[in-house]
Each structure stands twice: as structure tokens, then as C-alpha cells.
Amino acid sequence: MKINSIIFTLFLCVLVGLPAFSQTTTTPIAIPLEKGSRFVSLNAGGGYGGGDSELTILNLTAQGGIFAAKQLVTGVQLSYDRTYSSRTISSVVGPINETDAERIVNGFSPELFARYYPFQSRFRPILQVSAGGVFQSTDRMSFAGLNTKESTSAFTAAAGLGLGWFVAKRVSVELLYQIRTQPPVLTRRSSELRLGVSVFLK
């Protein structure tokens, strides 16, 4: 949690200092962020933890939209999430028969999103919000070899702050720090750092 707070503070510092930076050290380029322009993006995040308790998280999100106003894009995003966790007997605290030896959670999230790009420079901050549903399936295996499956659904929403670097007129490489509400069974963490690429079309 402390690391997430530090990352968020750094993003705020970049956001505040960017107007002066963009006027003095970068060259503005004619980037097509006008009303009616189209937008597609792909970003990913994840994490890994090893040891006696293994945890692997993978998130992939595809976005498509249209600029409803200058520098403001709205659209739809589809996300796939997968979480894999496993434990050894030595890592269990409490009764073994109440603990999963292995758990796999797959999630699918259709959402609406809005993203705003302030400032006119090659480096631009990103403000984003999204909301929709998450549909998940969970496979569990006990230490006794018993398999169980369950499905669940919930509302999910997120707010993000990031920075985009326009490496070309229509291509941006982006880093996004996102805080998300949690569904009942977790495939996503409450906060996550994501890396992606966006393409801007006429």
C-alpha cells in the first residue's frame, strides 16, 4: 500500500509540472485528438509472487472509442483477467481441509470508459474512469484432491491517472496507475500499474 501511495504521488507531481515542462523542453506535434477521431488501445498489467505460496496475476484490456469532444474519448473496453494461486502444506495456517491447494480465477469485464488528454505536447497526462460488470469463474482444488467450481458476477468501476508519450503522430505509449473497486472474488488488485499502446485514427 505504501508503494502505491508513492507511485500515485509521483504521478500527481508529473501532472502539476507538465505544462511548464511541455512549453520549455518538448516540441508540440499535430496529434489528431479532435472530435470525431477514433481510438483503439491495448494495455496490460499483472504481478507474480513466489515462495511457498505462489500467486500469478494477468490483466489484458482492449479499448475502442471515439472522441466526443476535443481531447475527450468515450467508448467500450473489454478486459480478461486470470489469477492463479497455489500453496504448499507448510504455508497453511489453520485446518488443511479448509484451505485451497490451488485456485484459478478467470474474469471477463465489459465496461464503458471515458478518457481525457489535457495539454498540447508530446508528453500528456491521462485521466480515465470506467464502470461496468465483471463475470468470473473459479476452479478450486483442495489438498485432498476435491475439485469445486463456482461462478459470480458483480459491478466494477475504476479511476486512473497516467502519462502518455506520443512516439509518433498517431501512436502513444502509456503508463496508467488505476484504483479499482473489488468484485466478490478477486482477479484484480484494488490498485494496479498498467502499460499500454494507443492508436489514434481519423
N, C-alpha and C positions, 0 to 999 in steps of 0.2 A: 504493500500500500504506500510505503514511503517513497519507493522508486516511481510509482505512478504519479505521485504529487510533484516530484521533481521534474518529470517529463512535462507535465501539464504547465508548470511554472515557466519552463523554458519556452514552450510554445507561446505563452502569453507575452513573454519578453520579445520574441520574434515578431509577433503581431503588432506590438506597440512601436517597435523600432523600424519596421519595414518601410513605411512611407519615406522616411529620411534616407534610408539605405538605397531604395529604388531610384531616388532622384539624383543621387550623387555617384553611385558606382555601377549602375546597370543601364543598359540601353533598352528602352521600350520597343516592343515589336508589335506589329499589327496582328493581334490574336483575334480570331473570329468568335467573340462571345456576345454577339448581337442577338436580339430577339428573333426567333425562328431557326437559329442554328441548332444542329443536332449534336448529341453527346453519347459516347459509349465509353465504358470504363471496366477494368478488371482489377480487383485488389485482393490481397491475401494476408492472413495473419496466422499465428499459431504459437505453440510452445512445446517444450519437452522437459520432463523431469525423470531422472534415472534413480538407481539405487534399488532398495528392497521394494519400494512402491513406484512403479513406472506409470507415467502419465504422458500421453501424446495428444495434442490438440491441433486441428487443422481447420481453417475457415477460408472459404473462397466466395467472393461476391462479384456478380456481374451486374452492371448498371446500364440503363439506356434511358435517354430523355431528350427533351427539347427545351431551349431557352424561352421561358415565359416572359422574361424581360431581360434587359441588358445585364449580363454577368450573373443572372439567376436562372439555374436549370432545375426543372422538376421532371420526375419520371418514376420508373419502376426498377426495383432491384431484386434479384433472386440470389439467395445465399445457401450454400451447402456447408454443413458443419459435421465434423466427426471427432469424437473423443474416445480414446482407448485408455483404459486403466487396468493395472494388474497388481496383485500383491503376493508376497510370499508369506508363509505361515509365521515367520519370525517378525514380520511387520505388523501383525494383527494385535490390536488392543481390545480385549474383551472376548466373548464367546466366538469361536471359529465359525460355528454354524450360522451366525448372524452377519457374517462378512462375506462380500463377494471376492472370489479369487480373480475374476476377470469381468470387465464391463465394457461394452461397446455401445455408444450412443450416436445415432445418426439423426441429423436435423435438417429440415428444409424450411426456409423462411422467405415468403413473398412479402415485399414491403413497398410502400410509397416513400419517396425521398425528395428533399429539396436541398440544393447546394448553392452557395453564394461565393463568388470570387471578387472581393474588393480590390481596388488599386489597379493601376495600369503599369505593369512591369513584367519582366521575365520571371521573377520570383513573386508568387502571390499566396496570401493566406487563404485557407478554405474553411468555410463554416457550413456544417451539414447537420440535418436532422432527418430521422426516418422512423416509420412506425408501420406495423403490420402484424402478421401471425407467425408462429413457429410451430412446426409439426415434427414430433420426434418419435423415434422407436429405440427401445433399449433392450439389449440382449445381455443377460447376466448368467454367469456360471459360478456355482458355489464350490467350496473346497471339496464337497462330497461328490461333485460331478453333476449336480442338478442344474438344468438349464431353464430359465424363465424369460419370457418376453412380455413387453408392455408398450403401449403407445400413449402419447399425451399431446395436448396442444395448448397454446397459451398466447396471450398478447405480448408483443415485444416492441421496444422503442429504444432509440439511441440518439445521442448528440455527440458531434465530433468537431475537433479543431485540428487543422493541419496546414501543410505548406506544399505548394505545387511549384515545380521548376519546369518551365517551358523550354524543352531541349530543341524544339522546332516550332514552327508557326501553329501546327495543329496537334502537337503531341506534348503531354505533360507527365512528368514523373512525380509521384505524390507520396507524402508521408502523412498519415492520419492517426490521431490519438482519439479513441472513441470510448464513451461511457455508455453502457447498455443495461436496461432493466433485465432481470433474470427470469427465464421460464422455470417451471417446476423441476424439470430435470435438466442439468446444465450441459450444454455443449459449448457455450461461450462463457468467457470470464466477464465480470462486471466492467472491466476496463481492458482495452486491448490496443496495441500499436499495429498499424496496417500499412503495407507498402503496395502501391498500385501504379497503373498507367492509364491515362485518359486520352481519348482521341476526339477532336472537335471537327465536325463536318458541316458543310454548307446546308 
